[in-house]
């Protein structure tokens, strides 16, 4: 599903995506995504010579949303409106630019066996809300080398909340191996950003 540039107030709901390079690709679009199912999404589903070159511009995620000279707002999941992601390279990938903003609410989603479940890059928030919210998600069975929640380059967000997520690597625990992360936050400005990482349950059992 391709959402055109600068599309506003679109709802993606009750869709099933299976065995694709990408599920939803949104460039500069404000949209809500509820009650969808994503299975087997990403480059790992295909032979290398079958992957088109344009995908190098994007992470091959179930949901990829990037800003495009505007300020999109992306709402993925809510209470009683859960999206389900299974066997995906990336579940959610959201990226702003150096001078463009994008805001993300990722709430109450379920991920299983995704290399990276949620990746937010250069998420700067909007001038009005100025918040990033990754809360109440369930993440299980992250493969070796994977990350449950990754957030890089928080710069213009006033408040970033990563709260009440359950990250359980059950079924993949190996006491002889190292290589998974629960929550990884890098490159944020503590003088500008209030970062709240609270009440998360992170297990390896």
N, C-alpha and C positions, 0 to 999 in steps of 0.2 A: 504494500500500500504506500503510495507516494503522495504526501501532502504538499501542495504547491507552495511556493515561497510567499511569505507574508499572509497566509491564510489565517483567519481569526475565528475563534470560538467553534471549532469543529469537535465532534464527539466520535471517537472510535469505540464501539461497544459490541460485545457478544460476537466477536470474530474468532476464528480458529486459523492459526498460521502454522504450517508444518513443512519442514524440509525446504527452507529458503535461505538465500544469503542474508537478506534482511527481511524483517517483518514490516515495520513502519519506518519510513524515512521522512522526516519533517525538516525543512529548511526555512527557518524564520517563521514558523507557524505556531500560533497559540492553539493548543488542543487539550482535550480531556480523554483519557484512555481508561476504560472501565470494563471489567468482566470479560477480558479477552484471554485466550489460551495460545501460548507460543511453545512449539515443540521443535527441537532439532534445527535451530537457526544458527547460521554462521559458516565460515570458510572451512571448518573442519569436516563439514558434511560433503565436501566436494574434492575432487582431484585438483592439484595445483593448476594444471593446464585448462581447467574448466572455469576458472574464476576470472571474470572480466577485469580489465585494468582499472576501470573507474572506481572499483570498490576500495582501492588503496587510499582514496580520499576520506573514507569513513571507516569506523570500526563496524564490522559486520555484526550488528546487534539485533536482538528482537525489536527493540525500539531505539532508533537513533534520532536525536533532535539537536539541531545546531542553529545558532543565531545567524541572521543575515541582514546586517544593517538596520536592525530593529530590535524590539524588546519582547520576544515571545515568552509566554508563560506556559509551562508544561505541567499538567496534573496527571499523575499516573497512579491509579488506585485510590481507594478510600475505604472507609469502614463499610462493610457489606457490598463492596464493589471491587473485589480482589481480582487482579490479573495473575495468571499462573505461567511460569517460565520453567521449562524442563529441557535439559541437554542443549543449552545454548552457549556459544562462545562468550557473548556478553548479553546480559539480560537488558539492561538500560544503559545507554551511553548518551550523555547530554553535554554539550560543549558551547561555551561562549567564545568570543574573540577578545583581542587585546583592547578593543574600544567598544565592543558591542556587549549587551547584557542578555542574560537568559535566566529565568528563575525556575526552580524545580520543587515540586512536592511529590515525593514517592512514598506512598502510604499503604500499608496493609497488603503488600504483594507477597507472593509465594514463589521461591526459587529453589530448584533442585538440580544439582549436577551442572551448574553453570561456572565457566572458568572465572569470570568476574560477574557478579550479579548486578551491581550498580556502580557505574563509573561517572563521576561528575567532574568535568574539566573546565576551568575558567568560568565557573558559575558565579556570576556577580550579583544576581538579584535584580529587582526592578527598583526604580526610584521611589515607588510607593511602599511596597512591602519589604523589599530588601532582605529577604530571608531565604534560606535553603532548609528544606525539611525532608529528612530521610528517616521515617519513623514507623515502628510497628510492622516491619517486614520480617518474614520468616525465610531463612537461607539455610539449606542443608546440602551436604555431600559436595562441597567444593573440591574439585580435583587438585592434584599436586601442582604447585605453582600458581594457584588461583587466589583470588581475593574476594572476600564477601562484599565489602563496601570500600570503594576507593574514591577519595576526594582530593584533587590537586588544584593549587593556585586559587585559593580563596582571597580575593582582593577587595572587592567593593560591596561585599555582603555585610550588613550590619550584624545579623545573627545567623549562625549556622547550627541547626539542630540535628543531631544523629542520636536518636533516643528510642529506647524500648524495642530494639531489634533483637530477634533470636537467631543466632548464627551457630549452627550445630553441624559439625563435620562427621556426624555419625555414619558408620559404614565405611569410612575411608581412613580411620585412624591407624597410623603405623608408627609405633614408638621409635623405629630406627630411621625414620625419614623426617626431613624438615622442608617446608616449602609452601605452607598456606598462611594466609593472613586473615584475621577477622575483619578489622577496620583499619584502614591505612589513610591518614590525613597528612598531606605534605604542602609546604609552601603557603602558609597563611600568615597574614599580618596581625599579630596579637594586639597591636595598638589600634587597629581598625575593626577587627572582627571579634565578636564574642562567640566563641566556639563551645557548644554544649554537647558533650558526648556522655550520656547518662542512661542508667538503667538498662543497658544492653546485656544480654546473656550470651556468652561466647563459650562454646564447649568443643571438645575434641574427643568424643566418646560414642 
